[in-house]
């Protein structure tokens, strides 16, 4: 029986960090199998999104309107991945709202399942789900996977890291030929840290 990397995948989260804490997070989400589902990049470094890529872009932008507790900073939709900066903020009362302000309150009479409410993971699950539903409706492939399991994230600890992330996102299309997520350059993995943070 061949090894299945999906079964052996270890957690890439910081064990002591609360991912519902207010702050800025750099995230990378990859498509299933690293397929160029969202479009292409020209030799000049310009991204051309197809209808699936437009959905991914629209849902990213819509997320801020749907989730008052989230601000979205720089982002780019590439052929087979997305890089973006997600900011989880405080509400006006000073309380951390988190990333699922519209979620119902969780019951406590049984162990919780899924991502922690009002967390970065909760935001990512909601975003991935919205994109997947719309793409599968368009291509008439119910329940077909769009995304690779898991995602890469980094807590941006200061303004320098935030600016490095913004610059990396802005310049990502121009570096596509050498991008680690480019299928022609090598395999894409959600655990792989983008070059900006290596």
Secondary structure, 3 states (H helix, E strand, C coil): CCCCHHHHCCCCCCCCCCCCCCEEEEEEEEEHHHCCCCEEECCCCCEEECHHHHHHHHHHHHHHHHCCCEEEEEEEECCCEEEEEEEECECCCCCECCCCCCCCCCCCCCCCCCCCCCCHHHHHHHHHHHHHHHHHHHHCCCCCCCECCCCEEEEECCHHHHHHHHHHHHHCHHHHHHCCCCCCCCCCCCCCCCHHHC
